[in-house]
Amino acid sequence: MKAREFKDAVFNQFARLAQAMCSPKRLEIIDILIQGERDVETIARETNLTVANTSRHLHVLKNAHLVDFRKDGVRNFYRVSDIAVYNCWKNLQSLAESLLPEVRDTVQRFYIDRAGMETISKDELLSRIKKGEAVALDVRPQEEYISGHVRGAVSIPLHQLKKKLKELPSDKEVIVYCRGPYCVLAVEAVVILRDAGFKASRLEEGFPEWRSADMPVETGVLAS
């Protein structure tokens, strides 16, 4: 193989990955699958896509080896193919934050009406839990919690929160987390909690970042 053929072949494969990720919806699908394995119908619901469109996006991601799948009867379940996919997604976010003022402006506009919403670091959350000062609240869908969660966290999906406020301790701070820094579930949950009189804040990142930092993690269902 000649040098030019080598470079063309390798860079074509690099571009293949970039092309597979150049859709906002496919990036959102990756963000969901980083939380854990999901079937097509669940992904479609979470991304507000039809099942047919979701399947097409998943086909592109699978062809680029960004996701794997398994069959269970008539259902197809997908997951990210490697931890490197998560690392790539995080690096892409960091690059966009550094280079694109539109990202920073969008974040600022979103939080301008949510002034005073405190964010808590991973280490601070762990410290407050150990001291008995706070409880971690996972507001992601139940299946994501089952796949993995902050050790000892309570699971109340956002759409159930208003009905289950009595299940939370009123004498501790409630620190909410969800999928990551660009997931709004935790933000909406903090608003609900504060309106109900709770002292509430949110984890500055999400569960994938917590897990990646080798913080305490559990799987399965805990009593909420």
Secondary structure, DSSP 8 states (H G I E B T S, - for coil): --HHHHHHHHHHHHHHHHHHT-SHHHHHHHHHHTT--EEHHHHHHHHT--HHHHHHHHHHHHHTTSEEEEEETTEEEEEES-HHHHHHHHHHHHHHHHH-HHHHHHHHHHHGGGTT--EE-HHHHHHHHHTTSEEEEE-S-HHHHHH-EETT-EE--GGGGGG-GGGS-TTSEEEEE-SSTT--HHHHHHHHHHHTT--EEEESS-HHHHHHTT--EE-S----
